[in-house]
Amino acid sequence: MRLSIGFLGVVAALGLSAAPALAQKSGGTLKMYIADNPPSTSILEEATTSTVVPFMGLYNNLVVFDQQIPQNSLESIRPDLAESWTWSEDGKKLTFKLVGNAKWHDGKPFTSADVKCTWDMLTGKSETQKLRKNPRTSWYWNLKEVTTNGDREVTFHLGQPQPSLLILLASGYSPVYSCHVPTAQMRTKPIGTGPFKLGEFKQKEIVKLVRNPDYFKKGKPYLDGIDMPIVPARGTAMLGFVSGRYDMTSPYAVTIPLLKDIKAQASTAVCEVAPMNNSTNLIVNSEAPPFNNADIRRAMLLTIDRKAFIEILAQGAGEAGGVMEPAPGGVWGMPKEMFDQVQGYGPDVAKNRAEAQALMKKAGYGPDNRLKLKVSTRNHLLYRDPAVILIDQLKEIYIDGELDLVDTALWFNKVARKDYSVGLNTTGNGVDDPDQTYFEHYACKSERNYVGYCNPEIEKLFPIQSAERDIEKRKKLVWEIDKQILEEGFRPIIMWNASGTCWQPHVKGYRPMVNSLYNGSRFEDVWLDK
């Protein structure tokens, strides 16, 4: 089953049809489980959908992706706390005119000072507000300063033209924080300007959001609140949905095999499948022996059978691809014919494994001297299943892996400090743009460069592609960078994932995004037709 941007094939297969537009109704509480415990409520300090999905509705951005358009792009960006914006002629200044009626949840007015405070924190310039973790500091490599002109105007000053800055600012990962609330409080009792306020957050039990009656977008949100119990057991969660206990599944939590079970037990359920810009990848700590041996790292790359992963985990709905999410969901992925020519990524698995076995024997391993290791991964459904398949495929090249499950609250810190040897990771990209992917995951000094990859010559190309305003020229630069990174084999891409979201037919106004699982959880457009 292949996916298209409209996913009409999936919708038809599930017996669904488009419904006519209805007038929105106000009231009611959306009941939606989440699959994992949020490490905190501070979106700026976390790197997981487990924080963004439940808490994006507490906040606003300067700009936001249209929540009704599945593919994020410059064309789908809409005003949020900024009512308008303009670029300078040289492309180095981006000025926002701000709304004048937004308030923080504690009643204090939102002003340009809050915007400046937020990006001073993100770039490490703030002397009073400090982030404990700053996983997206690499996004703002080109931001020199933020200046204000009164309470309702703010300007971002760049070192070079960067058209994609608006894309970064529209992500669910880019909320505006307040100047007057300490960052420590934002981790447990956050204050935002968003459509919802935090009603309750009990670790490993439940998140409750309640309607913000003073929301600056009049008439929104439609819901009175959202109740999100934390249900890590997949079977229990699915049973709760088909029995009607939940109005909606956690976004992207329904695997392709489970879709058939849901439709068999809840025939009226509405389900959509999306690729979500999330890749499964092998991470190897090149500083830890014996993985400082390039031959062993390359052997691990060569043994991967991507087709097997896609068939087992997604029944063919996933995609093989490079560093950027492939089409049709992604905008920047290299063409398939180019991808198939990348060394080590071609479809001839038998040939690749023969080369891998030879490399392992050269390193001193073989049938009678197998390499034993732990394969670390996050204890989450998107990680566990592919880790088991990876361990099975590593056996083909004389490697015996033992599964090491790590709690979500510990996982990202563990890999960031390189406290692992071999890991199975899934990487969700905050936005579909090379400026996010390259600078966050492949720049030498990035906090999120988990494998320690560093190639100064390739890194010189990152700002060159960023400044290119011609889309087609930029794509060709991106594809060449992608190819070079893949061939070095530091963070082999195993597959690009696709997953489903289901909701009861009375849930209206929700659309899964196809090129980011982080940007569609504002929920201010969602309403209940009952």
Buried (B, 14 or more C-beta within 10 A) or exposed (E): EEBEBEBEEBBEBBEBEEEEEEEBBEEBBBBBBBBBBBBBBBBBBBBBBBBBBBBBBBBBBBBBBBBEBBBBBBEBBBBBBBEEBEBEEEBBBBBBBBBEEBBBBEEBEBBBBBBBBBBBBBBEEBEEBEBEBBBBBBBBBBBEEBBBEEBBBBBBBBEEBBBBBBBBBBBBBBBBBBBEBEBEEBBEEBBBBBBBBBBEBEEEEBBBBBBBEEBBBEEBBBBBBBBBBBBBEBEEBBBBBBEEEBBBBBBBBBBBEBBEBBBEEBEEBBBBBBBBBBBBBBBBBBEBEBBEBBBBBBBBBBBBBBBBBBEBBBBBBBBBBBBBBBBBBBBBBBEEEBBEEBBBBEEEBEEBBEBBBBBBBEBEBEEEEBBEBBBBBBBBBBBBBBBBBBBEBBEBBBBEBEBBBBEBBEBBEBBBEBBBBBBBBBBBBBBBBBBBBBBBBBBEEBBBBBBBBBBEEBBEBBBEBBBBEEEEEBBEBBBBBBBBBBEBBBBBBBBBBBBBBBBBBBBBBBBBBBBBBBBBBBBBBBBBBE
